[in-house]
Amino acid sequence: MPRVALATYERAPALAPDDRPLIPALAAHSVAAAPVVWNDPGARWGEFDGVIIRSCWDYHLRPAHFREWLGMVAALGVPVWNPVPLIGWNADKRYLLDLAARGVPTLPTCVAPRDSGADAIESLAAARGWQQIVVKPAVSASGYETHALGLPFDDSAQRIVRGVAQLGDMLVQPFAPEVPRDGELSLVFLDGTFSHGARKRARAGEFRVQVEHGGSIDATQIDPRVVQQAVRALAMLPSAPLYARVDGIVRGDAFLLMELELIEPNLFLGLQPGAYDVLACAIASRLA
């Protein structure tokens, strides 16, 4: 029976709740699975036939260490899903610029070097007519150090920008009013095929939709036209990922991509009957 490691992090050593049913689902496909903390120095990765990245929700806090770990696992000859090159590309949000250059409708995005001062960020936004912006690290997850700021910057906004700049290069985008008003759509793809949709909503007085910030998640039907736009975004990748979550908003007739999550997204598998079995079957097929 092949064995796979479901990589997680120290705060969820037994996996996130949404991922735990994947273990019996894999067993039903004759695959033994175990959660393993990705930076556990005692983990014996070479004993596994594959590693599935799941709830490694602290990778953005130690990106160099995470890249070293991925390289080490790959050097052992152990397959990683999603593949290591795809993870490396997706870890820096500059990938949004790549996709936009290939014709994928995205929320307008600029990357500012870490040595950019608050005045430079303000000028960048003003030149594009953005009166309210979102600033976040180019390498980030779960709404970490993500801030909505109005122009012109006051003293508080300037301090926030300086703080984000200390973490590295910054992503600057216009604030999307659709997010607090309508929520953010998440389209989950398993083995390259659309599985199910979710709507993430922010709590009152907040714009970040992640549960860490008080957000909520509900199953929702996705317009087939939106699904097709998400499919076209995924078609830009070199191969179909084992799993993907495509996040964005609908503006007019367009689905605007905000995030393409290929590393450790919550896949909301519990929202869709049969989703665990679909993912387990895809994993078993790759192992075979």
Buried (B, 14 or more C-beta within 10 A) or exposed (E): EBBBBBBBBEEBEEBBEBBBBBBEBBEEBEBEBEBBBBBBEEBEBEEBBBBBBBBBBBBBBEBEEBBEBBEEBBEEEBBBBBBBEBBBBBBBBBBBBBBBEEEBBBBEBBBBEEEBEBEBBBEBBEEEEBEBBBBBBBBBBBBBBBBBBEBEBEEEBBEBBEEBBEBBBBBBBBBBEBBBEBBBBBBBBBBBEBBBBBBBBBBEEBBBBBBEBBBEBEEBEBEEEBBEBBBBBBEBBEEBBBBBBBBBBBBEEBBBBBBBBBBBBBBBBBBBEEBBBBBBBBBBEBBE
